[in-house]
Amino acid sequence: MKYDFCLVASWSEQSQKQLVLWGRELENRGYTVAIVSPSPSKLLSESELHTFVLRDFRDNSNEFSSVEAVESRYGIPSVDHLTFTERQFYQLSRSEALSRTVNIANAYHDLFTEHSFRYTFQGRGPEIHKLLANYITEHENGLPIWVEFSPFDDTYALTTSLDGRWDNYQTIPYEKIPDAERDATHQHIKQFREERRFYAKNDDTDDSRTTESVISKAVASVKNTIGRTRPGRLRDQITQEARLKFNRRVSDYLLPTVEKSRQLCHDIKYVFFPLQYPIESRLTVFSPQFYDQLYLVEYLGRILPSSTQLFVKGHPHHPGHPAPERIRRVAKNDQITFLHYNMHAHETIEHAEAVVVVNNTIGYESIYYQKPLLALGNPTYAETPAVTQVPSLADLPEILSEKISTTVKEETTIESIYSLQETSWDGNTAEYSSENVQTVVDSIVNFLNE
């Protein structure tokens, strides 16, 4: 059968719910839709949309007997690279990850032999079944479409690029922005700073330590593992959770308090380097050359002017990373200071002489503060005039020396924020009202018609 859309589900119920709602709306508009899921679920089985479960296909297919055959057929440079995130997250061995890849490729082969799809549509993620869907769709002359993060309220981004770059981004010069839009963007920037919005998390709202939160996460993890709705072994999952909890407690002892961190930001001249969550596709898949972030910390600590400190902050949602023993080792350099992970990112950006990022969403936040922002990797915002993209680590010392303590012009900031806003699409992908679902699908259709 010929389908217009193949909606590729993740392991999470939230992802599946999104796709069911969007699929219904697309069918209401005359498109043919099927959902592909790595495993069965009650939500999908109760949906009227046609659902293909990869597990059902792969038991009967033997098109591929090796990873090499999969790489050769679909032009994949390295399956090892594509499976790296899942191996880390689910604690899989290399052989387990590669075996899963062959099985999933066999399932997709049978699926695409029996059916055709004009588009595959999926939320950004590092799961191997999603990454394979991208390559296989292109091989079958279809168009893969990815949902990406946008930093603005009730918007999201769409792209056909595996690396996450927005297809339709273009910088709109300041002089071509209408006066009313300039004023609105200026007000938006002011409001953003005052409210400290987006991914920065207030100390008072951090619930990851509460007993309810810990229990609910543990229960969900056990259900997923026992129910085989996701890869991995229960023992490994429990061990990982325990290790992260222990790391967090030790880190709380090693790191300065939030108040002390705040005081350091007021008293010392520094460059800010926020750490990315280490099991995140923006890092593992799209910026693999910068995966070892503590090497970057050590390198930055060596190349800064002697009068400038390097302040490093872990991700507030993942306080068990990096491990305490690695913090101890790196922090032996007295030019490097680890701040408390709950220190508000906006405060750290506001007082910094410069910010260096690896694909972090903090990069978006930094643009608002007119700080020199140096981007490693290939984030979309690196295309804006407010950001300096670093071609290689060898270029970093010279670029940092040139940019440190400078200020980005307000006109450049407005130009960058406005251009990103204009490139975003209307709709909130995490909101399920019928009106919003229609808005999200309007944007999908308009994106395809451009």
C-alpha positions in Angstrom: 0.0 0.0 0.0 1.1 3.6 -0.7 1.2 5.9 2.3 1.8 9.6 2.4 3.2 9.6 5.9 5.2 7.1 8.0 5.1 8.5 11.6 8.0 6.9 13.5 7.2 6.5 17.2 9.7 6.6 20.1 9.6 4.3 23.2 7.7 6.9 25.2 3.9 7.1 25.6 4.2 10.9 25.1 5.7 10.4 21.6 3.1 7.9 20.7 0.3 10.1 21.8 1.6 13.0 19.8 1.8 10.9 16.6 -1.7 9.5 17.0 -3.2 13.0 17.3 -1.1 14.4 14.4 -1.9 11.2 12.3 -5.6 11.6 12.8 -5.5 15.3 11.8 -3.5 14.4 8.7 -6.0 11.7 7.7 -8.8 14.2 8.2 -7.1 16.3 5.6 -6.9 13.4 3.1 -3.4 12.1 3.7 -2.8 8.4 4.2 -0.9 7.7 7.4 0.8 4.8 9.2 2.6 4.7 12.5 5.8 2.6 12.9 6.7 1.7 16.5 9.7 -0.4 17.8 7.4 -2.3 20.1 3.6 -2.7 20.7 1.7 -0.5 23.1 -1.9 -0.3 24.4 -2.2 3.3 23.1 -1.2 2.4 19.6 -3.3 -0.8 19.5 -6.4 1.1 20.5 -5.8 3.7 17.8 -7.6 3.5 14.5 -4.5 4.4 12.6 -2.6 1.6 10.9 0.4 0.7 13.1 3.4 -1.4 12.1 5.4 -2.9 14.9 9.0 -3.5 13.9 9.3 -6.4 16.3 6.7 -8.3 14.3 8.6 -7.9 11.0 12.1 -8.6 12.1 11.4 -12.2 13.3 10.5 -13.2 9.7 13.1 -11.3 7.7 16.6 -12.3 6.8 17.6 -9.8 4.1 20.7 -8.7 6.1 23.0 -11.0 7.9 25.6 -8.5 8.9 26.1 -4.8 9.9 28.4 -4.4 6.9 25.5 -5.3 4.6 23.3 -2.7 6.2 26.0 0.0 5.9 26.6 -0.9 2.3 23.0 -0.9 1.2 22.0 2.4 2.8 25.2 4.3 2.6 25.7 4.5 6.3 29.3 5.6 7.2 29.3 3.8 10.6 26.6 1.8 12.3 28.8 1.8 15.4 28.5 5.6 15.5 24.7 5.5 15.1 24.3 3.0 17.9 26.7 4.8 20.4 23.9 6.7 22.2 21.7 3.6 22.8 24.7 1.6 23.9 25.4 4.2 26.6 21.8 4.9 27.6 20.6 1.3 27.8 23.9 -0.2 28.9 24.1 -2.5 25.9 27.2 -4.3 24.7 28.5 -3.5 21.2 27.4 -6.9 19.9 23.9 -6.4 21.4 23.6 -3.0 19.8 24.8 -4.2 16.4 22.6 -7.2 16.5 19.6 -5.0 17.2 20.5 -2.8 14.3 20.6 -5.8 11.9 17.2 -7.0 13.2 15.6 -3.5 12.8 17.1 -3.1 9.3 15.6 -6.4 8.3 12.2 -5.2 9.7 12.4 -2.0 7.8 13.4 -3.8 4.6 10.2 -5.9 4.7 8.1 -2.9 5.6 9.4 -0.8 2.8 9.1 -3.8 0.4 5.4 -4.2 1.1 4.6 -0.5 1.5 5.8 2.8 0.2 6.0 6.1 2.1 6.4 9.7 0.7 7.6 11.0 4.0 8.9 9.7 7.3 8.1 12.1 10.2 9.6 11.8 13.7 10.8 13.8 16.7 14.5 14.2 17.1 16.1 11.4 18.9 19.2 9.1 18.8 17.3 5.8 18.8 18.7 3.5 16.2 15.3 2.7 14.7 14.8 6.5 14.1 18.3 7.0 12.5 17.8 4.0 10.3 14.5 5.3 9.2 16.2 8.4 7.9 18.7 6.5 5.8 16.2 4.0 4.5 13.7 6.6 3.5 16.3 8.5 1.5 17.4 5.2 -0.1 13.7 4.6 -1.1 13.5 8.1 -2.6 11.3 9.4 0.2 11.8 12.5 2.3 12.7 12.2 6.0 11.3 15.0 8.2 12.5 15.7 11.8 10.8 17.8 14.5 13.4 20.0 16.2 13.5 22.2 19.3 12.7 25.9 18.9 13.4 28.3 21.7 10.2 30.4 21.3 6.8 29.9 22.9 4.4 27.7 21.0 6.8 27.1 18.1 8.9 24.2 16.9 11.3 23.6 14.0 11.2 21.3 11.1 14.1 20.0 9.0 15.0 17.3 6.5 18.6 17.3 7.7 20.0 14.5 9.8 22.4 16.9 11.5 19.5 19.0 12.9 20.2 22.2 10.9 17.0 24.0 10.0 16.5 23.8 6.2 14.9 27.2 5.8 17.0 29.3 8.1 18.3 32.6 6.6 19.5 35.7 8.4 17.2 38.7 7.8 19.4 41.9 7.9 18.6 44.4 10.6 17.7 47.1 8.1 15.1 44.9 6.4 13.2 44.1 9.7 10.1 46.3 9.9 10.2 48.9 12.7 7.3 47.3 14.6 9.0 43.9 14.4 12.3 45.4 15.7 10.5 46.9 18.6 8.6 43.7 19.4 11.9 41.7 19.2 13.6 44.2 21.5 10.7 43.9 24.0 10.9 40.1 23.7 14.6 40.1 24.5 14.0 42.4 27.5 11.2 40.2 28.8 13.3 37.0 28.3 16.1 38.4 30.5 13.7 39.6 33.2 11.9 36.3 33.4 14.9 34.1 32.9 13.0 31.8 30.7 13.4 28.5 28.8 15.7 25.8 29.9 17.2 27.5 32.9 15.7 25.9 36.0 15.1 27.7 39.3 16.6 26.2 42.4 13.1 26.2 44.0 11.5 24.2 41.1 14.0 21.3 41.1 11.9 18.3 42.1 14.3 15.6 41.0 15.3 14.9 44.6 11.8 14.4 46.0 10.8 11.0 47.1 7.8 11.0 44.7 9.9 11.9 41.7 12.5 9.2 42.5 9.8 6.5 43.0 7.9 7.4 39.9 11.0 7.4 37.7 12.1 4.0 39.2 8.6 2.5 38.7 8.4 3.7 35.1 11.9 2.3 34.4 11.1 -1.1 35.9 7.8 -1.3 34.0 9.6 -0.4 30.7 12.4 -2.9 31.2 10.3 -5.8 32.5 7.6 -5.2 29.9 10.3 -5.2 27.2 8.9 -1.9 25.8 12.5 -0.6 25.6 15.9 -2.2 25.4 18.2 -3.0 28.3 18.3 -5.2 31.4 16.6 -4.4 34.8 19.9 -5.1 36.7 21.8 -2.6 34.6 19.2 0.0 34.9 19.0 -0.3 38.7 22.9 -0.1 38.9 23.0 2.9 36.7 20.3 4.7 38.7 22.1 3.9 42.0 25.4 5.1 40.6 24.0 8.4 39.5 22.3 9.0 42.8 25.6 8.3 44.6 27.4 10.6 42.2 25.0 13.4 42.9 25.5 13.2 46.7 29.3 13.2 46.3 29.0 16.1 43.9 26.9 18.1 46.3 29.8 17.7 48.8 32.5 18.7 46.3 30.8 21.6 44.5 30.4 25.1 46.0 26.8 25.9 47.1 24.5 27.8 44.8 25.0 30.9 46.8 28.8 30.5 46.8 28.6 29.9 43.0 26.6 33.1 42.6 29.2 35.0 44.6 32.0 33.7 42.4 30.3 34.9 39.3 30.1 38.4 40.7 33.7 38.5 42.0 35.8 36.8 39.3 36.5 37.3 35.6 35.5 34.1 33.8 34.6 32.3 30.6 31.5 30.0 31.0 31.4 26.5 29.6 28.1 24.6 30.3 28.3 20.9 30.0 25.9 19.0 27.7 24.1 15.9 28.9 26.6 13.2 27.8 23.9 10.8 26.4 22.3 13.4 24.1 22.1 13.1 20.3 23.2 16.7 19.8 26.5 15.6 21.3 26.8 11.8 20.6 25.5 11.9 17.0 25.9 15.4 15.7 29.0 16.6 17.5 30.9 13.3 18.2 34.3 15.0 17.9 33.5 16.9 21.1 32.0 14.0 23.1 34.8 14.1 25.7 33.7 17.3 27.4 36.1 17.1 30.2 39.0 17.1 27.7 37.5 20.3 26.4 37.4 21.7 30.0 41.1 20.9 30.4 41.9 22.4 27.0 40.0 25.6 27.7 41.7 25.8 31.1 45.1 25.8 29.3 44.3 28.4 26.6 42.6 31.2 28.7 44.4 34.4 29.6 46.0 34.1 33.0 43.6 36.7 34.4 40.5 34.7 33.4 39.0 31.7 35.1 37.0 28.9 33.4 33.6 28.3 35.1 32.0 25.0 34.3 28.5 23.9 35.2 26.9 20.5 34.9 23.4 20.0 33.4 20.8 20.7 36.2 18.6 17.8 35.1 21.5 15.3 35.2 23.5 16.1 38.3 25.2 12.7 38.4 27.3 13.8 35.4 30.3 14.1 35.3 31.4 11.6 37.9 32.9 13.1 41.0 36.3 11.5 40.5 36.5 13.2 37.1 35.6 16.6 38.6 38.4 16.1 41.2 40.9 15.4 38.5 40.1 18.3 36.3 39.6 20.7 39.2 43.3 20.3 40.2 43.9 23.1 37.7 43.2 26.2 39.8 42.1 28.1 36.8 39.1 25.8 36.5 36.1 26.0 38.8 33.0 23.8 38.8 29.9 25.7 39.8 26.9 24.0 41.4 24.7 22.4 38.8 21.6 24.3 40.1 23.2 27.7 39.6 20.9 29.5 37.3 22.3 29.5 33.8 21.1 33.0 33.1 23.1 34.4 36.0 26.2 32.6 34.9 25.8 33.9 31.3 25.0 37.5 32.4 28.4 37.9 34.2 30.6 35.9 31.8 33.3 37.5 29.6 32.4 34.9 26.9 30.4 31.6 26.6 31.7 28.4 24.8 29.1 25.8 24.0 28.8 22.4 22.2 25.3 22.4 20.6 23.7 23.2 24.0 20.3 25.0 24.1 22.1 27.4 26.5 23.5 28.8 23.3 20.1 30.2 22.5 19.9 31.8 25.9 23.4 33.3 25.5 22.4 35.2 22.4 20.0 37.3 24.4 22.7 38.6 26.7 24.9 40.1 23.9 27.9 38.0 25.1 30.5 36.6 22.8 29.3 33.1 22.0 31.6 30.5 20.5 30.0 27.4 19.1 31.7 24.1 18.8 29.7 21.5 16.7 26.9 22.5 14.4 24.0 24.0 16.2 21.4 25.9 14.1 22.1 29.1 16.0 25.7 29.0 14.9 24.4 30.4 11.5 23.2 33.6 13.2 25.4 36.7 13.1 25.6 36.8 16.9 27.5 33.6 17.1 31.1 32.7 16.1 31.4 29.1 14.9 34.8 27.6 15.8 36.1 25.6 12.8 38.4 23.4 14.9 39.9 23.3 18.4 43.2 24.5 16.9 41.4 27.8 16.1 39.9 28.2 19.5 42.7 30.0 21.3 43.0 32.8 18.7 39.2 33.2 18.4 38.7 33.2 22.2 41.5 35.8 22.6 39.9 38.0 20.0 36.3 37.7 21.3 36.7 37.7 25.1 35.3 40.7 26.9 33.7 42.1 23.7 30.0 42.9 23.4 27.7 41.9 20.6 25.8 44.8 19.2 22.2 45.1 20.0 21.3 45.3 16.4 23.1 42.0 15.8 21.2 40.4 18.7 17.8 41.6 17.3 18.8 40.4 13.8 19.7 36.9 15.1 16.6 36.4 17.4 14.2 37.8 14.8 15.7 35.5 12.1 15.3 32.4 14.3 11.7 33.4 15.2 10.9 33.8 11.5 12.3 30.3 10.7 10.3 28.6 13.5 6.9 27.1 12.8 3.7 27.6 14.8 2.5 24.9 17.2 3.4 23.4 20.5 4.4 19.8 20.1 3.8 19.1 23.8 0.2 20.4 23.9 -2.7 18.2 22.9 -5.7 20.5 22.4 -7.5 20.0 19.1 -6.8 23.6 18.1 -3.0 23.2 18.8 -2.9 19.9 16.9 -4.4 21.6 13.9 -1.8 24.4 14.2 1.0 21.8 14.3 -0.3 20.0 11.3 -0.8 23.3 9.4 2.9 23.9 9.8 3.8 20.5 8.6 1.7 21.0 5.4 3.1 24.5 4.9 6.6 23.2 5.3 6.1 20.6 2.6 4.5 23.1 0.3 7.5 25.5 0.5 
